[in-house]
């Protein structure tokens, strides 16, 4: 007999029964009361009352008792509601769902796991969680020293023996990608995928790693699998960037805006809005880009990509002093050398050459610190040397980068360095390939136009410089003005037959 109802024992729970997801609830037949011929329900034995409770007619409700939330089931028994997640718990839940964690939650998780491994140095799972959290923070903060600490924790997790922890494998893939070691990211990411094909983290990093190695088919497979394993905003933000790199701008915009609308957490929303800002900026829509970046920063104030994008948009709108303040915010959030280069170029455009030189020196210092931590810096140093230093050194750096990671971005960067080193004829095919195969953005078109100009190809130069300024009239505070000056000097194309 059931002690609560007095009915024959059926194994029924005392709480409300919830059907499985996707299965419609079937109403329980109710016994008619006072209807001729209807069966009479058996008398229920009244249980001993231990205190006041709600009647069954009230259903499931919530009582605020002593400041805590208590659930009350249909039979009036109190059930404690699940406690709210701690910040560390939120970070773990985000990782399990394949979402970015809030940086404050990530810091709480790191602190908690450091304490655990201090008390239990053989706790392999805690080492894996700690290392993975450190790797994500290193990738998002760019802080020197963070990468080495993450690697030590992850290797400690693997050194404990037994079957490799998939979190440690994924963390090593994330760490390799953050260091721009794309081959290493592929190796560790594939190991994590093979170990646990249903986990989302491996596909996120493999998508980035395959793109880094120039494996477009691998990137497509990783994206398809990511969308199947974890459909939602994270997969759609990744898809938007793939669309963007292939020149499918409308698809990219629609996808990323949908991701922002469906974001479940502030960090997820910030990631989507920051990408939306990038796309608007590349279209030359500085006002729209600024609004998107500011929305991202409201969702996650520490988002360095949104802070950097906001600085670019403010500079494009002519709000230079605000832009310099925004660049300082971006550099404080993540000491990335590229941010110091861009803020230095803004200062140079404003005629503040001495301050610009300080920013370029800061970029070199930050790049050296990151290089000691295993983070490759050839792309940003190559750009810095090509435009503001030693172009021959830029050629050396970017030749090595192109050898390791061939693709439109590396080809374009090397082509520009060759042009700045006085080798414009060698630069031309590389820049043509960058414009043809890369995303439809202003800077590669500007670079190609300047090479055509150096080779005396005035018509081709006019076409590419015009294209760059149509795509994004303020793509650079320094180079956009140069493009306008060169176009003015070229003048309008001559009409009619060529002179005899």
N, C-alpha and C positions, 0 to 999 in steps of 0.2 A: 504494500500500500504506500502511496505517496504521502509523506508526513504533512505536506502543506494542504493538499486538496482532498485527501481522503479517498481518492480514486485508485483503481488498481494501478500498481507500479508500471510505468511506461518508460522510465528513464528520462522523463521530461526535465529540462532545466527550469529553474525558477525565474530566470530572466527572459526577456523577449528574444524570440528566435529570429535571426537575420538570414534571409535566403542568400545563396551565393550570388556574386555579381553577375548581372545579365539574366538572372532568373526571376520571373515575376512572382510576387508574393501571392500565394493562394489563400483566400480568406478561410478561416476556420468556421465550419458550420456552427451556427448558434442554435441553442435549444429554445424552442418557442415556449413562451410562458403564457398559460391561460388559454391556449388554443386547443379545442376539442381534438382528441386523438393524438396530441403531441406527447412524446415521452417525457416523463418527469425526471429531472436531473437528480442524481444521488445527493443525499445530504453530505455537505462537506464538514469534516471535523475541524473545529475552530482551533488553530494553533495558539499556544500560549503567547500572549503579547508581552514583549520585553520593553515596550516604550511606544510612543506615538508614531504612527506611520500614515502615509497617504492611502486613500482607498484605491482599489484597482481601477476605478473609473477614471482616475486622474491620468493614468498611463505613465510613461517614462518622463521624469522631470529632473530638475536640478535644484538642490537646496544649497544655500550658502550657510555653512555651519562652521563657526569659528574661523571664518576667513578662508576656508577651503571649499572646494567644489565637490559635492557628493552626488552621485547619480542614484536615483530611486527607481527600482523596476516596478512592473505592473502589480506585483504582489506586495509591494511596499517595503521590500528589503533594501537596505542601503548598500550601494556599491561605490567604492572610491573611483573617481574618474582618473584617467591617466594623467600623471603629473606632466606639466609642460617641460619640453626639452631644455636642457642646459645649453649654453652657447657651444660647448664641445659636442654635445649631442646633435645640435643642428648641423654642425660641420660634418659629422659622420653621416647624418641622414642625407645631406646634399651630395656627398661623395657616392653614397649608395644609389642615389637617383641619377647620377651623372650630371649634376648641376654644379655651377660654381658656388663655393661657399662665401659668405661674407668674410672679409678679411679679419674682422674682430673675432668672429667665431673660429676662424682658422687659428688665430693666435691662442685662443682659449684651449683648443684641442691640442696644440703643440705643447702648451704648458702642462696640461693634464698628463699627456703621454711621457713627457720628460720625467715627471715625478714617478710614473709607473715603472719606467725602465730603471730609474735610480733605485727603487725598492726591489725590483725583480729583474736583474740584468739578463736573465735567460728567457724573458717573455718575448718570444719571437713575434707574436701578433702585434704587441705594442710597438716593437721596433719598426715593423712594417707600416703601421698606421702613422707613427711619428715621421718616418722617412718620406712617406707619400705626402703628408701635410707640409713638410718642409720643402719638398720639391715644388708643390703647387705655389707656396708662398715665394720661393725663389723665382719661379717663372713670372709671377705677377708683380713682384717688387723690384726685381733686378738688382738686389743688394749684393755687393761683393761679400764673400764668405758664406752666404746662405747656400750656395750650390755645394760647396765642400761639406758642410754640415749635413745636408740632405743625403749626399752620397755615402757618408760614413754610416748613417743610420740605416739606409737601405741595404748596404753590404753587410751590416751587422745582422739584419733580419735573415739574409740568405745564408750567413755563416752558421746559423744555429742548427743547420742540418734538416733532413726530412724533405718533404715535397715543398718546392718553392712557393712562397706565399704570393698569390696573384697581385696583391696590393703592392708588394715590393717590386715585382716585375713592372707593373704599370708605372709606379713612381720613378723607376730608372728610365723608362721611356719618356716620361714627362721631363725629367731632368736633362736627358740627352737633347730633346727638342729645344729646351730653353737655352742650352749651350750651342744651338745650331749645329749639332752633330746629328745630321739627319740619318746617316747610315746606322748609327747606334740607336736612334729612336725607332727605326724600323725593326732592328734586331730584337730589342727588348719588347716593343709593342707586339710583335708577332708571337713572342714567347708567352706574353700575357694572354693574348687572344687564344692561343692553342690550349693554354691551361684552363681558361674559363670562357668559352665562346659566347656565353650569354651576358657577360658583364660589359657595360657600356664604355668604361674608361679606356680600354685598349683601342676601340675604334676611333674615339676622339683624337687620340694622339697619333694613331696611324694615318688618319686623314691628313694631318699637318705634315707628318714625316714623309709620306709618299709625295706630297706636293713639293717638299724640299728637295727630294732626290730627282724630281722631274718625271715621276712615274704616274702619269695621268690615269692610266687604267687602274692601278692600285688605289688611287684616291677615289675613283668612282666606286670601286668595290667597297671600300671602307665607309663611304658615305651611304651607300645603299644598305649596308649592314647596320650602321648606326641608326638609320631611320626605322629599320625593322625592330631592332632591340629596344630602342628608347625613342619613339616618335615624340616630337614636342619642340619647344623653343631652342634647346641646345642644338639639336640636329638641324633645325632650320637656319640658325645663325651660321653654322658651318656650311650648309648648302648655299646660302646667300654669297659667301665669299668665293666658293667655287664658281658660281654663276658670274660673279664680278670678274674673275680672272679670265673667263672665256668670252667676255664682252657682252654677256646677257644682262644688261643693266636693268631692264624692266623686271625681269624675273628676280634678280637680286633684291631690288627694292621691295617688291611685293612680299617676298619671303621674309625679309628681315622685319618689316612692319608687322606682319602676322606674328612673328616670334615675340616682338615686344608686347603686343596685345595679349598674348597667351602666357606671358611669363608668370611663374608662380612665386618667385622670391625677388627681393630687391636686387640681389646680385645678378640674377638671371635677366632681369629687366635692364639693368645697367649695361650688361654685355650686348644685348640686342640694340639698345638705343645708341650706344657708342658706334656700333657698326652702321646703323642708319645714318649717323652723323658723317661717318667716313664717306658713304656713298653720296650723300648730298654735297659734301665738300668737293668731291671729284667731279660732280656735275656743274660746279661753279655756283652753287646755291648757298652762299655763306650764311645768310640769315637763317635758312632752314637748318643748316648744319649746326649753327650755334644753339638753336632751340633744342635739337636732339642731344647735343653734348651736355647742355645744362640739365636736361631731364635725366640723363645718365648719372650726373653728379649728385642730383637730389636723391636718386635711389642708392647710390654708393659713393659717398664723398671722396673715398680714397682711390677711385678708379683712375689710374694714371693715363690710360689711353684717351679717356674722355677729357681729362684736363689738358692734355697736349692738343687734342682736336679743337677744344675751345680756344686755346691760344692761337692756333692757325686761323680759325674763323674770325677772331677779333682783329688779327693783323690784316686779313683780307678785307675787312670792313673799314679799315683805316683807323681803328681804335688802338693805336700802337702802345701807349702806356699801359692800358688794360691788358694788352697781349703780353707785355713783358712780365707783368704780375702773374698772369696765368701760366707763363712758362716757368716761373719760379715755383708755382704750386706743383706743376708736373714734375719738375726735377726733384722736389722734396718727396713726392709720392714714390718715385722710382728714379734712381740716379743713372739713367740711360744716356750714353754719350750722344746719341742722335738728337736728344732734346737740347743739349748744350749747343750742338751745331746749328740747329734751327733758330734758337734764340740769338745766337751770334750773328746769323745772317740777317735777322731783323735789325739788330743794332747796326750792322754794316750798311743796310739800306737807309737807316736814319742818319748816317754820317758819323756814327759814334765808334770809330775804328778801334780805339784803344780798349773800350769795353768789349767789343767784338773779339779782339785778340785774347782777352781773358777767358771768354766763353770757349773759344777754340782750344785754349790750353787746358781748361777744365775737361773738355771732351776727351782729349788725349790722356789725361790723368785717369779718368773714369774707365776708359777703354783698357788701359794697362792693368788696373785693378781687377777688372772682370776677366781679362786674359789669364791672370794668375789663378783665377778661380775656375779656369777651364772653359770660359765662354769665348767663342770665336768672335773677333771684331773686325774681320777684313771688310765687310760691306760698308760699315760706317766710317772706318778709317780711310778706306779707298775714296769715299765721297769727300771726306774732309781734305785729304791730300790733293785730290784732283782740283778742287775749287779754291783751296786756301793754303796750300802747302807745296809739296813736291809731287808734280804729276808723274814723274818716273817711278816714284815709290808707289803711287796709286796704281800704276800699271802692274807692278810686281804683285801687290796685294790682291788685286782683282783678277789677275790671271790665275792665281792659285785658287781663288774662290770659284771662278768659272770652271776650273778643272774638277773641283770637288762637287760642285752643285750646278751643273749646266742648266740653263733655262732663260726665259726672257729677261728676268730681273738682272741676273748676273751678266748676261750678254750686253744689256743696255749700259750697265755700270762700267763694264770694261771698255765698251765703245767710247763712252764719254771721257774716260781717263786717257785713252789713246789719242782722242782729239785734243785734249788739253796738253798732252805731251808733244803735240805737233805732228801726229800721225793720223791725219784726218782720213786719208784714203783707206787705211786699215780699219778705221772706226766705222766707215759707212755701212758695210754689210752687217755688222753686229747691231747697229742701231736700227737698221731696217728690220732685222729679225725681231728686235725687241718691240717695235711698233706693230708689226704684223701679228706676232704670236702672243703678246702680252695684253693686259687690260687696256681699255681705251681711255687712257689718262693723259694729262697735259704734259707732264715732265718729259717722257720719252719723245713726244712729238717736238717739243722745244729743242731737245738735244739733237734730234735728227735735222731740224731746220738749221741749227747753227753749224752743223757739219756741212750741209749743202752750201751754206753761205761761204764757209771757209774754202770750199772747192770751186767757188765761182758759179754755182748752179742757182741762179737767182730765182727762177720760177719755182723750183722745188723748195727752195728756202722759204719763199713767200707762202707757199701752200702749207708747209708744216708749222711755221710760226703762227699763221692765222688759225690753223686748227688748234694749236695749243691754247691760244687766248679765247677761242670760242668754247672749248671744253671747260676751262676754268680761268676766268680773266685774272684772278689773283692767286695763281697756283703757288707762287713764291714771292715774298716781298722784294727779293733781290733779282731773280731771273725774269719775272713777269715784266718788270719795267725795262729790262734789257731787250726782251722780245718786242715790246712796243717801239723802242727806239730804232731797232734794226728794221722793223716793218716800215716805219716812217721814212727811213733812209732809202729803202728799196723803192718806195713810191708805188703808184698804180702800174699794173702791167700794160705794156704797149699794145695798142690795138692796130689791126691792119696788117698788111704783108710786111715781111722783114725788109730792111733797106737793101737796095741792090748792091 
